């Protein structure tokens, strides 16, 4: 079946979220004079990432709001180093401001999207907040590639890997699932989730982590394989 549309994940697929978050956190801790509480920059980043991996799923299941998970990990991070602040919300906002100026797309993303323009219909399905993700895409100059075809879990009410959000993404771009590819960096959430929803699943393994590859999921090392010359009017 010919693929006529591609839906993308955003963080660590189109935008280098991990690197940006690291830069932003270290800028923030330095400005707030908090880096001294850690033996190394890596220790601080590892703690921040671990707390995000623990608290963000609570947002995805509806236990916390998007802002609520931000506040929860801020409070746990500061509690871990024994620091009290007057307003955790403002503390996170200062971090976000320093992080957001560092947003950057992976180098293979802009040329890939330009090459796909006019060849297939493009869209985004993301486990996040719509305003947050649209702002991020706009900052790095990618939003115009997707126009209004950006779907996020906070507004939809269900998160990946639930099949319904993938199917809603297909509806958003006006194509049946078997004519839509989904590209994301998380094997379980994106690869297996998209496959089980009936889409053509592409797991983006930029770091060659060697996760057990499963039937029905195509592994790609970069987005360059999605160029118009290799795509054309046939399957990827």
C-alpha positions in Angstrom: 0.0 0.0 0.0 1.3 3.4 -1.0 2.1 5.8 1.9 0.4 9.1 1.3 1.0 10.7 4.7 3.5 10.8 7.5 2.9 11.7 11.1 5.8 12.6 13.3 6.6 12.6 17.0 8.4 15.9 18.0 10.7 15.5 21.0 14.0 13.7 20.1 12.5 13.0 16.7 12.3 16.4 15.0 13.7 18.5 17.8 16.7 17.6 19.9 14.9 17.8 23.2 17.5 15.9 25.3 20.3 18.2 24.3 18.2 21.3 24.7 17.0 20.4 28.1 20.5 19.7 29.2 21.7 23.1 28.0 18.8 24.8 29.6 19.1 23.1 32.9 22.8 23.8 33.3 22.3 27.5 32.3 19.5 27.7 34.9 21.4 26.0 37.7 24.4 28.2 37.0 22.3 31.4 37.0 20.5 30.3 40.2 23.8 29.3 41.9 22.6 25.7 42.4 25.1 23.8 40.4 27.3 23.7 43.5 25.0 21.2 45.1 26.1 18.5 42.6 29.4 16.7 42.1 29.1 17.2 38.3 26.9 18.6 35.6 26.0 15.0 34.6 24.7 14.2 38.1 22.4 17.2 37.9 21.1 16.4 34.5 20.6 12.7 35.3 18.5 13.6 38.3 16.4 16.1 36.3 15.8 13.5 33.6 15.0 10.7 36.0 12.3 12.9 37.7 10.9 13.8 34.4 10.6 10.2 33.4 8.8 9.5 36.7 6.4 12.5 36.7 5.6 13.0 33.0 3.7 9.7 32.8 1.4 11.0 35.5 0.4 13.8 33.1 -0.1 11.3 30.3 -2.5 9.3 32.4 -4.4 12.4 33.5 -3.3 12.3 37.2 -1.5 15.6 36.7 -2.0 18.6 34.4 0.9 19.6 32.1 1.8 22.4 34.5 1.3 20.0 37.4 4.0 17.6 36.3 6.4 20.6 35.9 5.7 21.7 39.4 6.0 18.1 40.8 9.4 17.5 39.3 10.6 21.0 40.3 9.7 20.4 43.9 11.3 16.9 44.0 14.5 18.2 42.4 14.8 21.1 44.9 13.9 18.8 47.8 16.6 16.4 46.8 19.3 19.1 47.2 17.6 20.7 50.3 16.8 24.0 48.6 13.5 25.9 49.2 12.2 28.4 46.9 9.3 30.8 47.3 7.5 29.8 44.1 8.3 26.5 42.3 6.1 27.7 39.3 8.2 30.8 38.8 11.4 28.7 39.3 10.3 26.3 36.5 9.4 29.3 34.3 12.9 30.7 34.6 14.3 27.3 33.6 11.9 27.0 30.7 12.9 30.5 29.4 16.6 29.5 29.4 15.8 26.2 27.8 13.5 27.5 25.1 16.1 29.8 23.6 18.2 26.7 22.9 15.6 24.7 21.0 17.0 23.2 17.8 15.9 20.8 15.1 18.1 17.8 14.3 20.2 18.7 11.1 18.4 16.0 9.0 14.9 17.4 9.8 14.6 20.7 7.7 15.9 19.1 4.4 13.8 16.0 4.9 10.6 18.0 5.4 11.4 20.3 2.5 12.0 17.2 0.3 8.6 15.7 1.4 6.7 18.9 0.8 4.1 18.3 -1.9 4.9 14.6 -2.0 3.0 13.5 1.1 0.7 15.0 3.7 2.5 15.8 6.9 1.3 16.0 10.5 2.3 15.6 14.1 1.0 13.5 17.0 2.7 14.3 20.3 2.3 13.4 24.0 2.3 17.0 25.2 0.4 20.3 25.2 -0.6 21.9 21.9 0.5 25.4 22.8 3.8 24.2 24.1 4.5 22.0 21.0 3.3 24.6 18.4 5.5 27.2 20.1 8.5 24.8 20.0 7.9 24.1 16.3 7.5 27.8 15.5 10.8 28.6 17.3 12.8 26.2 15.2 11.1 27.1 11.9 9.2 23.9 11.4 5.6 24.8 12.1 4.7 25.8 8.5 5.4 22.3 7.4 2.4 21.1 9.4 0.0 24.0 9.4 -2.9 23.1 11.6 -2.1 19.3 11.5 -0.7 19.1 15.1 -2.5 16.8 17.6 -1.4 16.7 21.2 -2.5 14.4 24.0 -3.5 17.1 26.5 -6.2 18.4 24.3 -7.2 15.0 22.8 -7.5 13.4 26.2 -5.6 10.2 25.5 -1.9 9.6 25.0 0.2 7.4 22.9 0.5 4.4 22.7 -3.4 4.3 22.8 -4.5 3.5 19.2 -7.2 6.2 19.3 -4.7 9.1 19.2 -2.9 7.6 16.2 -6.2 7.1 14.4 -7.2 10.7 15.2 -4.0 11.8 13.6 -4.9 9.9 10.5 -8.3 11.5 10.5 -6.6 14.9 11.0 -4.7 14.5 7.7 -7.6 12.8 5.9 -6.0 9.4 5.2 -6.7 5.8 6.3 -4.2 4.3 8.7 -2.7 1.9 6.1 -1.7 4.9 4.0 0.0 6.7 6.9 3.5 6.2 8.3 4.3 7.2 11.9 7.9 8.2 12.9 9.0 8.4 16.5 12.0 7.8 18.7 10.4 5.7 21.5 10.1 2.0 20.5 7.2 1.0 22.7 5.2 4.3 22.6 5.8 5.2 19.0 6.8 2.0 17.1 4.6 -0.6 18.7 1.8 1.9 19.3 1.6 3.0 15.7 1.9 -0.6 14.4 -0.9 -1.8 16.7 -3.1 1.1 15.5 -2.7 -0.1 11.9 -0.2 2.6 10.7 3.1 1.9 9.1 5.5 2.2 12.0 9.0 3.6 11.7 11.2 3.6 14.8 13.9 6.3 14.6 16.9 4.8 16.3 19.4 7.7 16.1 21.8 6.1 18.6 21.6 2.5 17.5 20.5 1.4 21.0 19.9 -2.2 19.7 16.4 -2.6 21.1 14.8 -5.9 20.2 13.2 -5.1 16.8 9.8 -6.6 16.3 7.8 -7.6 13.2 5.9 -4.8 11.6 8.3 -2.0 12.7 10.9 -0.5 10.4 14.0 0.8 12.0 15.6 3.9 10.5 18.9 5.6 11.7 17.8 9.1 10.6 15.1 11.0 8.8 17.2 11.2 5.6 15.7 7.9 4.3 12.3 9.7 4.1 13.5 12.0 1.3 11.4 12.6 -1.8 13.9 10.8 -4.0 13.6 7.5 -2.0 9.9 8.0 -1.3 8.4 9.0 -4.6 4.9 7.5 -5.0 5.8 4.1 -3.6 6.3 2.6 -0.1 9.2 3.7 2.0 
